[in-house]
Amino acid sequence: MKRHLLLAMVVLVLIISVISCELLLEKPGKPTIHALFVSLDYYDLDQNNLDGTINDAEEVAVALNLLAGEYFNIDINTSLMFEKDGDPLLIGDRYPTKNNIRQKIEAYALDSTIGENDIFFFYYSGHGGEFDQPMVVAETEGSPATVTISTQEFATWIQPIKAQKIIILDSCFSGQVIEDYPRKYEDRQIQDYDPNAFYLSAASDSQLSSETMFYSIGHRHGYFTLYLLDAIGWNHVSETNTDLTLDSRDLSVPGKLDSKDDIPTFTNGNILIGDVFRYITYAFRYTEGWISSQTPQTGDGPLDLVLFSEQW
């Protein structure tokens, strides 16, 4: 009897200790998402035109903002840097020259209000080149010339940003940005590996990233971004548009956001970037035809990143 009583008392003490710790632990603060979208259709530049890239970027931007503001009640600051055929508003520091992009990213690094709990979300849709050229952007405003951003240049720009980083590239050869995870601690130090950066690329370092006309929804998309949109709950409902003002620009994009419970990657109150990637790769695996040769990539490090959570 005494033994049973002692055991019960020990269990009770453990339960009280656990409950006390839970009460004392602070709930993680809500992050702020700082989102930068860079997209080019090349109608004013010296590259082949792309008709799906602006659709890609605008719809992801709208979906991300609706998820943040309406479904998860967190702040999001969005910047758009587009080169879009005939758009007179895309000038000055909004125009996606290499220098403007670098200065914009450096501004995030210098922003003292951005902390380790926040999220830096970078999305690029456009051309990519072989031989360490995952992004092809404008050289200067008013000129058709283009230049490239190398993997190392981009990694150097974003490394000082204090936030968790989610980098998504929908471009040919975009897998060049994916680093092998250094298994040894000393290797991570030598290689200056950034454990706070989570990359998703539309293709490997030797593959094209394709876009096409999706007649079921009535406009063009990159395959990768279409599946990304599906993963985060964007529903291309016919004859339905969503209007939203972002970065002082009035956007009207086809479709709407599904209810939270219908989002395929919403699990246990969270949307994880790893689950988003798995959804995309599953979609590619069951795509008919030659597009199945396009294989999205991500890093093989040990961490996943939470894009949205009800626990915030």
N, C-alpha and C positions, 0 to 999 in steps of 0.2 A: 504493500500500500504506500509506504513512504517513497519507494522507488518510483512508483507511478506519479505520485504528487510532485516529486522533484523534477521528473521529466516534463510534466505539464508546465511547471514554473519556468523551466529553461526555454521551452517552446514559446511561452507567453512573452518572456523577455526578448527573445529574438524577433517576434512579430512587432512588438512595441518599438524596437530599435530600427527595424526596416521602415515602419510607418513614420517614425520621427525623422529619419533621414530624407524620406520622400517629401515630407512637409518642409524641411529646411532647404532642400535643393531648389534653386531658382529655376523657373521655367525658361528655356532658351528664348532670348529676345527675337522678335520678328526681324528677319533680314529685309534690306531694301535691295531690289534688283536694279542694276545699272546695265541697260541693254543698248548695244550698238549694232545697228544693221548696216552693212555695206553691200550694195548691189548695183550691178551695171548691165545694161542691155547692149552697149557698144554701138548704138546707132550714130553717135557723134564721134566715135573713135575708130582706130585703124584695125579692129578685129572683126571677125564674123559676128553678125548680130545674134543675140539670144532673146527669144520672145517669152521665155518662162521665168526669167530671173526676178524681175520686178514683182510679178505675181507671187512668187515664192516668198520674197522678203516681206511684202506688205501683209500677206495672210498670216505668216508666222508672228509678225509684230503685233497684229490685232489680236490673234489668239492668245499670245503670251500676256498681253495687257489685260484682257478680259479674265483670264485665269487668275492673275494676281489681284486685280481690283474687286472682281465680283465673287469669285469662288473662295479665295484664300485670304482676302482682306490684308494684303501687304502692299507697300508702296513700290512703285516701279517708275524709273526715269528712263525714257527712251529717246535715243538719237538716231536719225536716219541720214545716211550718206549715200545718195543715189545718183547715178548717171542714167537719166531716163529721156528717151527720145522726145524732144520738143517741150520739155518742162522748164519754163523760165525761172522757177523758184529755186532750182537746185544750183545755186551759185555760191561763191565765197567759200567759207570754211565748211559748208555742207557738201561741197563737191568732192567726190572720192579720188583726190590725188593722193599719191603716196605720202607726201609731206603732211597733208591735212589729216590723213588717217593716223599717222605717227603722232602728230600733235594732240589729236583727240584722245588717243590711248594714254599718252603721257599725262594728260590732264586728269584722267582717272587715278593714275598713280600718285599724283600730287594732291589729290583731294583728301583733306584730313577728315572729312565726314564719312568716308568709306572705310569700314572696318572688316575684321576677319569673319564676322558673322554675315556679311553681305555677300551678294552674288554679282559677279561681272559676267554678263551673257553676251557673247559675240557671235554674230551670224553673218556669213559671207555667201553670196551667190553670184557667180560669174565665171570667167575663164580661169583655167589653171594651166601652167606649162610644165613640161618635163624638166628634169635636172634642177630640182629644188626651187620651183617657181609656183607654189600653190595658189597664188593670187596675182591676177593681172589687172592693174588699175590705171587710172589716168596719170599722165606725167604732169601736166599743168592744165589749168582751166583755159579753155579757148583753143586748145591744140588737140589734133586727133591722135597724137602720140601716146603710147602706153608704156608702162614700166611694170616690173614685177616686184613682189614682196617675197623675200626668201623665208624659209622656215626659221632660220636662226635670227633674222631681223625681227620677225614677229614675236618669237619667244622672248627675245631681249626686251621688246617694248612692253609686253604684258607682265613680265616677271615681277616688277615692283608693285603691281596692284595688290593691295592687301586682301581683297575679297577672294572667296572661292571663285574659280573661273570655269565657265562652260563655253567651249569653243566649238562651233559647228560650221563646217565648210562644205558647201555643195558646189564642187568644181572638179574638173578633170585632174587626175593625179594628186588629189588632195590628201591621199594617204601618206604623202611625204612628211606631214606634220606629226605623224604618230611615232612616238619614241618607244623603243623597247624598255621595259621597266628594269632599272638596275637592281639586281637582287642583293648586292652587298651595300652596306651603309657607306663605305668609303667610296664606292663607285658613284653613288648618288651625290656625294659631295663634290667629287671631281667633275662630273658631268653637269653639275648645276641643275639637277633634275627638279622640276617644280611639282610637288605632290598635290598642290591645290588647283591644278589645271586638268580638266577632264575634256578630252577631245573626241569629237565624232566627225568622221570624214565620209563623204558620199561614195568614195571609190578608193582603191589601193593606189600605191605610188606609180603604177604602170597602167591604170585603167582610165577610160573615159567616164564621165558622169553625164548621163543622157537626160534630155527633156523631150516631151512630145505633147501633142494635142490630145487631151483626154475628152473625148466627145461626150462621155456620160455627164461631165460637169461643165462642158462648154468653153474651156480655155486651157492654156498650156501650163505645165508644171515640170520641174525636174522630178524624176521618179523618187529620188531620195526624199525631197522635201514634201512631196505628196504623202508619202508614208509617215514622215515626221508629223505632218498635220493630223493625219489619222490617229497617230499614237497619242497626241495630246488633246484629242476630242473635237477636232474641227470637222464639221459636217457640211459637205458641199450640197446643201439643199437647193434644188432648182428654184429659180426665180426668187431667191431670198438673198438680200445683201445686208451686210453689217457695216454701219457707218461709225467712224471713230476718228477723233482728232488726235494726232500724235506728232510731237515735235513741231507744232504750229502748222501741220499739214492735215487737210481733210481727206481721209481715206474712205473709200467705199469698196468693200471686197465681197465677192460672192461666197455665201455660206453663213453658218452660225456655229456657235459653240454648243456641243452637246451638254446635257445635264451632267453634273459631276459624277453621278453613279454610273453613267454610260461611257465615261472615258476609259478606254481599255487598259491604260497603264495606272489607273488610280486604284491603289491597293493598300489596305490597312491605314487609310488616311493620308497616304503619301503618293507623290509622283516622283519616281527615281529616274535619273538619267540612264542608269543601267537598264531599267525596264523599257525605257523609250528605245534604246539601241536594240534590245532583243526583239521588240515589236517590229522595228524596221527590217532587221535581218530576216525575220520570219516572213515578212511580206515579200522580200526579194526572192527568198527560197522558193516561193510558190508562184512567182511571176512566170508566165509562159514566154517562150521565145528567147531571143538573143540577149535581152536585158539581164537575164540571170547571170551573165558573166560579170556584172558590176557587183562588187562585194564591199559594202560599207565597212569601215574600220573603226576601232577604238583602242585605247591603250590597255595593257594587261596588268596595270598596277593593282594594289590591294583595295583601293577605296572606291566607293560609289558616292555620288553626290545627290542630295535631295534638291529637286527643283521646286517642289511645293509640298507643304505639310500642314495638316490640320492641328498639329501640335505646337505650331508657332503662335 
